[in-house]
Amino acid sequence: MLSVVLDIFAQLNVWRVLAVSGKRGQDVANETVPGSGYVLGVLVAAGGLVFNIGNLAGCGLGLNVLFDIPVAYGAAVSGLIAIGIFLFKEAGKAMDLFVKVLGLLMLALLVYIVVVSRPPVAEAAYRSILPLEIDARAIVTLVGGTVGGYITFAGAHRLIDAGISGLGALPEINRGAVTGIMLTALIRCLLFLAAFGVLAAGMTIDDANPPASVFQNAAGFVGYKIFGVVMWAAAITSVVGAAFTSTSFLKTFRPWLAGRERLIVVIFIAVSAFIFLFVGQPVAVLVWAGTVNGFILPIGLALILLASRRRSVVGEYRHPTWLTAAGWVVVAVMAFFSFQTVWAAVSK
């Protein structure tokens, strides 16, 4: 619940300021604090690389479920497919539609699993308000996986590219920001309740691929295979999206990079694949991808909040005081939890 609240306020602040200004995140940062756009670009690109390694881990896990092949082989093949999808635009459009259809299928399957597994819903609701413990790393990972690093900037940049910018577009910007987070929250809640139900029934979850084993325990062989398709499709499109958005931040450094964007994206995906093949540990990589990008959020959001008060950036727009205050609370909470996460890791 806390991660969803933090997600909404972070995304609302970033989307509103960037879309109203009509400028990209790194450019807004440079106008606000000279040179900070370059720092933000490096952080986002580095976080995007970590995210892409995690995305390829997800691809490998999906193909492992579907064809029972080693995760590393699945990730390598998926890297090549991702490069093909990026180079051939029509393939990308078809994949986007495919993922939307599969998303609806997964949502229906999740609802079925929650009904079948009968999780202790009352206990889950009660502990959402009064948890036994607050896990800093879990919150950083969840928030980082939703609005951390390149993700929330990618959404704002796509609005700008689509011509949805300026004061008149604020209602649409607000609706898009909140709807996206709430849909993510719904899927997370259903997946959590499904896992909770499986555990409450005395079944075990396989650490090698936790979500897949939830589907297998509750929905059998067919549910297990459907999850493999959904996970692979979602991960492969994320590989392309993360690579494209992350490298778009690098264009700030040198003008000649803009003319070599295709080559840079291909190299970005290839490097991500090679690093994953070297590192392995797909589940741990997926978790750390969200965690690392959660560290980046306080820096990027703080720069956007500073920019929201500069007329040279937002013109006549007046960013709501309550939203600014909520944004600074997100910065403080995420900075504190990120510090706690690092301290816990160092102390072990």
C-alpha positions in Angstrom: 0.0 0.0 0.0 2.8 2.4 0.9 4.6 1.7 -2.4 1.4 2.5 -4.4 1.0 5.8 -2.6 4.7 6.7 -3.3 4.3 5.6 -6.9 1.3 7.9 -7.6 2.9 11.0 -6.1 6.2 10.4 -7.8 4.6 9.9 -11.2 2.1 12.8 -10.9 4.9 15.2 -10.2 7.2 14.0 -13.0 4.5 13.7 -15.6 2.9 17.1 -14.9 6.1 19.1 -14.8 7.7 17.5 -17.9 4.5 17.4 -20.0 3.6 21.0 -19.2 7.1 22.2 -20.0 7.2 20.1 -23.2 10.8 19.2 -22.4 12.7 16.0 -21.6 13.9 15.1 -18.2 17.6 15.7 -18.8 17.0 19.1 -20.4 14.8 20.2 -17.6 17.4 19.1 -15.1 20.2 21.0 -16.9 18.0 24.2 -17.0 17.4 23.9 -13.2 20.8 22.9 -11.9 23.5 23.3 -14.7 25.2 20.0 -15.4 22.7 17.9 -13.4 21.1 16.7 -16.6 24.3 14.9 -17.5 24.4 13.3 -14.0 20.7 12.3 -14.4 21.5 10.9 -17.9 24.3 8.7 -16.5 22.1 7.4 -13.6 19.1 6.7 -15.8 21.3 4.9 -18.5 23.1 2.9 -15.8 19.8 2.0 -14.1 18.3 1.1 -17.5 21.2 -1.2 -18.1 20.5 -3.0 -14.8 16.8 -3.1 -15.6 17.5 -4.6 -19.0 19.6 -7.3 -17.5 16.6 -8.0 -15.3 14.3 -8.0 -18.3 16.4 -10.5 -20.0 16.4 -12.6 -16.9 12.6 -12.5 -17.1 12.7 -13.5 -20.7 14.9 -16.5 -19.8 12.5 -17.5 -17.0 9.6 -17.3 -19.4 11.2 -19.5 -22.0 12.3 -21.9 -19.3 8.7 -22.3 -18.3 7.5 -22.8 -21.9 10.2 -25.0 -23.3 12.2 -26.2 -20.3 15.4 -24.8 -21.7 18.2 -23.3 -19.5 17.4 -19.7 -18.5 20.7 -18.5 -20.0 19.9 -19.9 -23.4 16.4 -18.3 -23.2 17.9 -15.0 -22.3 20.4 -15.1 -25.2 17.8 -16.0 -27.8 15.5 -13.3 -26.4 18.3 -10.7 -26.8 18.5 -11.5 -30.5 14.7 -11.4 -30.9 14.6 -8.0 -29.0 17.1 -6.6 -31.5 15.0 -7.8 -34.4 11.8 -6.3 -32.9 13.6 -2.9 -32.5 15.0 -2.9 -36.0 11.7 -3.9 -37.6 9.0 -1.4 -36.5 6.0 -3.5 -37.7 7.2 -6.4 -35.5 7.2 -4.0 -32.5 3.6 -2.8 -33.2 2.5 -6.5 -33.4 4.2 -7.3 -30.2 2.6 -4.4 -28.4 -0.9 -5.7 -29.4 0.2 -9.2 -28.4 1.2 -8.1 -24.9 -2.1 -6.2 -24.4 -4.1 -9.3 -25.2 -1.9 -11.4 -23.0 -2.2 -8.9 -20.2 -5.9 -9.3 -20.1 -5.5 -13.1 -20.2 -3.1 -12.9 -17.2 -5.5 -10.6 -15.3 -8.4 -13.1 -15.8 -6.1 -16.0 -14.8 -5.0 -14.2 -11.7 -8.6 -13.6 -10.6 -9.3 -17.3 -11.1 -6.3 -18.3 -9.0 -7.2 -15.9 -6.2 -10.8 -17.4 -6.2 -9.5 -21.0 -6.2 -6.7 -20.5 -3.7 -8.9 -18.7 -1.2 -6.3 -16.5 0.5 -7.0 -15.0 4.0 -8.2 -11.7 2.5 -9.2 -10.2 5.9 -5.7 -10.8 7.3 -4.1 -9.3 4.2 -6.3 -6.2 4.4 -5.7 -5.8 8.2 -1.9 -6.1 7.7 -2.0 -3.6 4.9 -2.9 -1.0 7.5 -1.0 -2.5 10.5 2.0 -4.5 9.2 4.1 -6.6 11.5 7.2 -5.1 9.9 8.1 -2.6 7.2 10.7 -4.0 4.8 12.7 -1.1 3.4 14.2 -3.1 0.6 10.9 -4.5 -0.5 9.4 -0.9 -0.8 12.5 0.4 -2.6 12.3 -2.5 -5.0 8.6 -2.2 -5.7 8.7 1.6 -6.2 11.9 1.3 -8.2 10.3 -1.3 -10.4 7.3 0.9 -11.1 8.6 4.5 -11.3 12.3 4.3 -10.7 15.1 5.0 -13.1 14.0 5.5 -16.7 10.4 4.3 -16.2 8.5 7.3 -15.1 10.5 9.5 -17.5 9.7 7.2 -20.3 6.0 7.7 -19.8 6.3 11.5 -19.7 8.5 11.5 -22.8 6.0 9.4 -24.7 3.3 12.0 -23.8 5.4 14.8 -25.1 6.2 12.8 -28.3 2.4 12.2 -28.8 1.7 15.9 -28.5 0.0 15.6 -25.1 1.6 18.7 -23.4 0.8 22.1 -22.1 -1.7 23.4 -19.5 -4.7 22.1 -21.5 -3.5 18.5 -21.3 -3.3 18.4 -17.5 -6.6 16.4 -17.0 -5.4 13.7 -19.5 -1.9 13.7 -17.9 -3.4 13.2 -14.4 -5.7 10.4 -15.6 -2.9 8.6 -17.4 -0.5 8.8 -14.4 -2.9 7.5 -11.8 -4.6 4.9 -14.0 -1.3 3.3 -14.9 -0.2 3.0 -11.3 -3.6 1.7 -10.2 -3.6 -1.0 -12.9 -0.1 -2.0 -11.8 -1.3 -2.1 -8.1 -4.3 -4.3 -9.0 -2.1 -6.9 -10.7 0.4 -6.8 -7.8 -2.4 -7.2 -5.2 -3.9 -10.2 -7.2 -0.4 -11.8 -7.5 0.3 -11.3 -3.8 -3.1 -12.8 -2.8 -2.6 -15.7 -5.2 0.8 -16.4 -3.6 -0.7 -15.9 -0.1 -3.4 -18.4 -0.9 -1.0 -21.0 -2.1 1.2 -20.7 1.0 -1.8 -20.6 3.3 -3.0 -23.9 1.7 0.4 -25.5 2.7 1.9 -25.6 -0.8 5.5 -24.5 -1.4 6.8 -21.9 -3.8 9.9 -22.7 -5.9 12.7 -20.1 -5.3 14.0 -20.7 -8.8 10.9 -19.1 -10.3 8.4 -18.0 -7.6 5.6 -16.5 -9.7 5.6 -19.4 -12.1 5.3 -21.9 -9.3 2.3 -20.0 -7.9 0.5 -20.4 -11.2 1.5 -24.1 -11.4 0.2 -24.8 -7.9 -3.1 -23.0 -8.3 -3.9 -23.4 -12.0 -2.0 -26.6 -13.0 0.0 -27.2 -16.1 -2.1 -25.0 -18.4 -1.8 -22.0 -16.0 1.9 -22.6 -15.7 2.4 -22.5 -19.4 0.2 -19.4 -19.9 2.3 -17.6 -17.3 5.4 -18.5 -19.3 4.0 -16.9 -22.4 2.9 -13.7 -20.5 6.2 -13.3 -18.7 8.3 -13.7 -21.8 6.1 -11.3 -23.9 6.1 -8.6 -21.2 9.8 -9.0 -20.6 10.8 -8.9 -24.3 8.9 -5.6 -24.9 10.5 -4.2 -21.8 14.0 -5.0 -23.1 13.3 -2.9 -26.2 11.6 -0.1 -24.3 14.3 0.1 -21.6 17.1 0.1 -24.1 15.5 2.9 -26.3 14.6 5.2 -23.4 17.9 4.7 -21.5 19.9 5.5 -24.6 17.8 8.6 -25.4 19.2 10.1 -22.2 22.7 9.7 -23.6 22.0 12.0 -26.5 22.5 14.9 -24.1 26.2 14.2 -24.0 27.2 14.5 -27.7 25.1 15.6 -30.7 26.6 12.9 -32.9 25.1 10.2 -30.7 21.6 11.2 -32.0 22.5 10.0 -35.4 23.6 6.7 -34.2 20.7 5.8 -31.9 19.9 2.5 -33.6 23.4 1.2 -33.2 23.6 2.3 -29.6 20.3 0.6 -28.7 21.5 -2.7 -30.4 24.8 -2.5 -28.4 22.9 -1.7 -25.2 20.7 -4.9 -25.6 23.8 -7.0 -26.5 25.8 -5.7 -23.5 22.8 -6.4 -21.2 22.6 -10.0 -22.5 26.4 -10.6 -22.1 26.3 -9.3 -18.5 23.4 -11.5 -17.6 25.0 -14.6 -19.1 28.1 -13.8 -17.0 26.1 -13.0 -13.8 23.3 -15.5 -13.9 20.9 -15.8 -10.9 17.8 -14.6 -12.7 15.4 -14.1 -9.8 18.0 -12.2 -7.7 18.8 -10.0 -10.8 15.1 -9.2 -11.3 14.8 -8.0 -7.6 18.0 -6.0 -7.7 17.0 -4.3 -10.9 14.1 -2.7 -9.1 16.2 -2.0 -6.0 18.9 -0.1 -7.9 16.4 2.0 -9.8 14.7 2.8 -6.5 17.9 4.5 -5.5 17.8 6.8 -8.6 14.2 8.0 -8.0 15.0 10.5 -5.1 17.6 12.3 -7.2 15.5 12.5 -10.4 12.3 13.5 -8.5 14.2 16.2 -6.5 15.4 17.8 -9.7 11.9 17.8 -11.1 10.5 19.4 -8.0 13.1 22.1 -8.1 12.2 22.7 -11.8 8.5 23.0 -11.0 9.2 26.4 -9.4 11.2 27.8 -12.3 9.1 29.9 -14.7 11.8 29.4 -17.4 10.8 25.7 -17.3 7.1 25.6 -16.7 6.0 29.1 -17.8 2.7 30.3 -16.4 2.0 26.9 -14.8 1.8 26.8 -11.0 2.5 23.4 -9.6 0.1 22.6 -6.7 1.7 23.2 -3.2 0.2 19.9 -1.9 1.7 17.9 -4.8 5.1 19.5 -4.3 5.0 18.7 -0.6 3.9 15.1 -1.3 6.8 14.9 -3.8 9.3 15.9 -1.2 7.9 13.4 1.2 8.5 10.7 -1.5 12.1 12.0 -2.0 12.7 11.8 1.8 11.1 8.4 2.3 12.8 6.8 -0.7 16.2 8.3 0.3 15.8 7.0 3.8 14.7 3.5 2.7 17.5 3.4 0.1 20.0 4.2 2.8 18.5 1.5 5.1 18.8 -1.0 2.2 22.4 -0.2 1.6 23.3 -0.2 5.3 21.6 -3.6 5.8 23.5 -5.0 2.8 26.9 -3.6 4.1 26.2 -4.8 7.6 25.7 -8.5 6.6 
